[in-house]
């Protein structure tokens, strides 16, 4: 029994014998990127572009001014293949939010836009006639330590 305990203690000690730098990965987690896929029916790009340049941009600018997001991008899928979206909407933040933060931010954004959750849902429903939401991803940027 005593030999088993000494062997286990020796093995545990060896786990921590490497220098601290050798135990660190050369990359670490950075900002969080939310990427949403958008597909637009033929002939309606202008309609959706109007939305992006209007209400969507106003909302993104407000969120940036509050420090809730660091940046936002609209990326066009130039060499689109069958089944792929037309656009990717990207927002970058330093961390995911809690449900309570989500609710508070939605309320503040709606107040700024002079809107409501119900009104926003109705407007989204109108856009859904020609704009289709695909999947959404949450990615974390990896940055080099040195």
TAQUINOR-V17916 format. One record per backbone hydrogen bond with DSSP energy under -1.0 kcal/mol. CO is the residue of the C=O (numbers start at 0). NH is the residue of the N-H. Records with the same first field share a line. If there is no record, write none. Layout:
CO: NH  NH
This chain:
0: 4
1: 5
2: 6
3: 7
4: 8
5: 9
6: 10
7: 11
8: 12
9: 13
10: 14
13: 16
25: 144
27: 142
30: 140
31: 92
32: 138
33: 90
34: 136
35: 88
36: 133
37: 85  86
38: 131
40: 43
43: 47
44: 48
45: 49
46: 50
47: 51
48: 52
49: 53
50: 55
51: 56
53: 57
54: 58
55: 59
56: 60
57: 61
58: 62
59: 63
60: 64
61: 65
62: 67
63: 66
70: 91
72: 89
74: 87
75: 77
80: 83
85: 76
86: 37
87: 74
88: 35
89: 72
90: 33
91: 69  70
92: 31
97: 101
98: 102
99: 103
100: 104
101: 105
102: 106
103: 107
104: 108
105: 109
106: 110
107: 111
108: 112
109: 114
115: 119
116: 120
117: 121
118: 122
119: 123
120: 124
121: 125
122: 126
123: 127
125: 128
126: 129  130
129: 40
131: 38
134: 36
136: 34
138: 32
140: 29
142: 27
